[in-house]
């Protein structure tokens, strides 16, 4: 399970502030199959942003705690799932 700095679990559809950019959690990459699907080598979160499109943020990134802030819970339907 991937969590925000405050301990809440990350959910598809969540609206977040991604280092000053509004974003929506589109996918949670938390197992080998999803890593292979996205071509990444570690767990993380795929955010959809207006400015940058899809952005992958690995949970091992040292800035995870300072750049991702949960703004509002969303739902998977809003995220396009």
C-alpha positions, 0 to 999 in steps of 0.5 A, spaced: 500 500 500 502 506 498 500 512 503 501 520 503 505 523 508 500 523 513 498 516 513 492 516 508 492 511 503 493 513 496 487 512 492 485 512 484 481 519 483 484 523 489 486 530 487 492 532 489 497 538 489 503 535 485 509 540 487 504 546 485 501 543 479 493 540 480 493 533 478 489 526 479 491 520 481 490 515 475 494 509 477 497 506 483 503 502 481 505 497 487 506 490 484 511 487 479 505 486 473 504 494 474 511 495 474 512 491 467 506 494 464 508 501 465 516 500 464 518 502 471 522 499 476 519 501 482 513 502 486 509 509 485 503 513 483 501 515 476 498 522 476 495 526 470 496 533 470 494 538 465 500 541 464 505 535 463 500 529 462 501 523 465 507 523 470 510 517 474 512 519 481 516 513 485 515 512 492 523 512 493 523 519 491 526 523 497 521 528 495 515 524 496 513 527 503 514 534 500 511 534 493 505 531 494 499 533 498 492 530 498 487 536 496 480 532 496 478 524 495 476 523 488 473 516 485 475 511 480 470 513 475 472 521 475 479 518 474 477 515 468 477 507 470 
